Amino acid sequence: MPSEKDGIMIILSSPSGAGKTTLVKKLSEKDNFEISISHTTRQPRSSETQNQDYFFVNETDFKRLISNEEFLEYAKVFNNFYGTTRTPVIDKLNKGKNVLFDIDWQGADQIKNKKLDYKLITFFILPPSKETLFQRLSKRHMNDNLIVEERMKQFERDVLHWINYDYVVINDDLDNCFSKINSLIDAEIFDGSKDYDLNFIRNHINKLTS
Ligand code: 5GP
């Protein structure tokens, strides 16, 4: 039975290339914050470690987890399956840990719709401009034009989901963005005042989508 002492759930989503994974890792260094490790059918990147960055599984195993109803949420993203298993999350929350989710908008929608008894804060991270996003994606995908083009098109679709999040934060500078998210989380936990300008965000979205 959830209680006051339980942890809270914090979701960070963003279009690919906005720098969310780095932010989640930085937030997990906060006292009492832990990252929810997802399952995925995607191949590990050379920098990634099994059971640490993801539980890398094959499609058969993933589908078994689906039919056993072990997922709190799951989705197909860029042709691979990604999902969050329920038990580790609930265990952490019941122990008073705050759980960070690096998941896409589909997963965020599913968790929101579950209306669990744990406090939930959702953040959508955006790049400062389309040009910066293009540069970041080109660097990450080593100028593979096809992938970069596909991610830029996906961006146009993903950005529209900003409206379903509690806060939209622009990742112009990592430290700056981290500190904004950090203060908003603290304000939510301790019921403090929130430094958040929705009109500024609306204007930024208009620029990104024009
Ligand atoms: P990547 O393959 O670059 O690690 O992640 C691709 C996308 O999948 C990112 O937007 C990431 O947030 C999302 N993602 C990672 N894990 C999960 C998950 O468990 N559920 C959902 N719905 N999305 C996830």
Boltz pocket constraint, residues with backbone or C-beta under 6 A from the ligand:
constraints:
  - pocket:
      binder: B
      contacts: [[A, 12], [A, 13], [A, 14], [A, 15], [A, 16], [A, 38], [A, 39], [A, 42], [A, 73], [A, 74], [A, 75], [A, 77], [A, 82], [A, 83], [A, 84], [A, 102], [A, 103], [A, 104], [A, 105], [A, 106], [A, 107], [A, 108]]
      max_distance: 6.0
